């Protein structure tokens, strides 16, 4: 079948892209290098714009049914254990932006997408299919697999993540940028979370060169816990098991309440956070990048999955708007997505350095400026991201 789209990568972005294309009447084949489709990680925050994309894919009700609707985003001072500010996320927020802010287990999010793909006769799912490159020909293109096989199609979408082989060929910008920040991740049973801090909130404790985040998961059976410190880590690391003592070493200067939360963690794994600089080119004729392959970002805006979902919806919309003109559709997709995602990439870096990790007078100024804002001020500052469609 040479008129199908080849999707490289079976994560959130790749599956969403195949669904968006199916809704536009186009067939696709999803090539996943692993032996099974799955998603690494625990919790994920979903802002209203992520739910807008789910609605566009026909999956909004399924996502809302599995999610926990949190009441607030809460910023705490990790030295004094006092609230700096919170953003209410209840009725006024939901009316303003048309959807909730919620948290969800990554496995559940991926399962919603995967189930929808399996129900679609326009989507073929293939595992153990590692794509190492592509070749464009006059009548179509082919994806080269590590096995030596070739998969042919009309167009190819690289949704293969931070270390994308498709990006390597299309952009050629080398290895990702290492931030020097290390995140330690754990999931703890709710009964081990200190009772006084079992808040229905996405809570961030900001401290000098570090912060921790926690929120409930899986019907309040667990809490997601992520502790991040700026320790000048020099090299990329992903999913390495680490001892609790090593985790705590970066947070001993924080308030005892924060240390008590961290002490509940077990089975810790670490990631050295990486991103890339925004680029002006994601498209090469009938090949385009999507999600982290196109615009990998630090986690601090909690927008990585949302941007991939928006990319997918935009891709489907542009393919539908330009029938029979694949290259035009991909160029239109890039034009609509490039500046929005670049803004999120760059602001994610700034948030980590200037909002979450400052100390001394810088931190005191941050606190004073944030405390001077009301709910409507925060809503207005987020309207560009949460309120409108990014596609």
Secondary structure, DSSP 8 states (H G I E B T S, - for coil): --SSEEEE--SHHHHHHHHHHHHTT--EEEE-SSSS-----SEEEE-HHHHHHHHHTT-HHHHHHHSEE-SEEEEEETTTTEEEEEEE-SHHHHHHHSS--EEEEHHHHHHHHHHHHHT-TTEEEESS--EEEEEEETTEEEEEETTS-EEEESEEEE---TT-HHHHHHT---S-EEEEEEEEEEEEEGGGS-GGG--SEEEEEEETTEEEEEEEETTTTEEEEEEEEE----S--EEEE--HHHHHHTSTTS-HHHHHHHHT--S-EEEEEEE----S--EETTEEE-THHHH---GGGS-HHHHHHHHHHHHHHHHHHTTT-HHHHHHHHHHHHHHHHHHHHHHHHHIIIIIIS--HHHHHHHHHHHHT--HHHHHHHHHHHHTS---
